[in-house]
Amino acid sequence: MDLKKILPILFMFLTFNFYAQSDNFKDKKEQIRAMKVAFFTTELDLTPSEAEKFWPIYNTFDDRQFELRHQKMKGYFKRMQGDNLDKLSEKEASALLDQIQDNEEDLYNLRKKFMINIKDVLPATKILKLKKAEEDFNRKLLQQYKDKGSNR
């Protein structure tokens, strides 16, 4: 499995960990968003006109992506903790797998729609820079989390 497939999964678990450890989850989320805005602004070198159009589209996409990844997946993972998996019937497990697959398909369709919408705002080169910036940001966030964990 390559890093591009692992990073979103690690980011998802990282965010779950933030959620579990923090009473101020919204504060953490806003901190991450502010870091992301600063990082993307530097990496993408958006013109004022591009930024004005880009950020509302991206923030809507990011909020919906967060909802799909974290709110829905949180429920799935809760059902899989401890010995809950051993208690699931085959029918319940199959239904849970179907829900997870549907959620992953929703995420895929959301990303696809985002790409269609963003093509009206940014040139292809900046969209590729965005993809790279997202991966770099997630990697940077994960590294900060690792560094923070090793300092405990």
C-alpha positions, 0 to 999 in steps of 0.5 A, a space after each residue: 500500500 503506498 503512502 497516498 492511500 495510507 495518509 488519509 487513513 492516518 489523518 482520519 485516525 489522528 483526527 479521531 484521537 484529537 476528538 477523543 482527547 479534547 473537550 475543545 474539539 472545535 478549537 482544535 479544528 479551527 486551529 487546523 483550519 487556520 494552519 491549512 489556510 496559511 499553508 495553502 495560501 503559501 503553496 498555491 500562490 493564489 491571486 486575490 481573485 482566485 482566493 476570493 472564489 477558491 476559499 468558499 468552494 474549498 471550505 464547503 468541500 472541506 466541511 462536507 468531507 469532515 462530516 463524512 469522514 468523522 461524523 459518520 465514520 465515528 459511528 462505524 468505529 464505535 461499533 467496531 471497538 472492544 468485543 463489539 465485532 465479535 457480537 455482530 451477526 453476519 447480517 449486521 457486519 454485512 450492513 456495516 460494511 455496506 454503510 462504510 462502502 457507501 460513505 467511501 463512495 460519497 467521499 469519492 463523489 464529493 472529491 469528484 464534484 469538488 474537482 469539477 467546481 474548482 476547475 472553473 476557478 483555478 488553472 490545472 497547474 494550481 489544482 495539481 499544487 493543491 493536491 500536493 499541498 493537501 498531501 504535504 499538509 497532512 504529512 506535516 500535521 501527522 509529523 507534528 502529532 508524532 513529535 507531540 506524542 514523543 514529548 509526553 
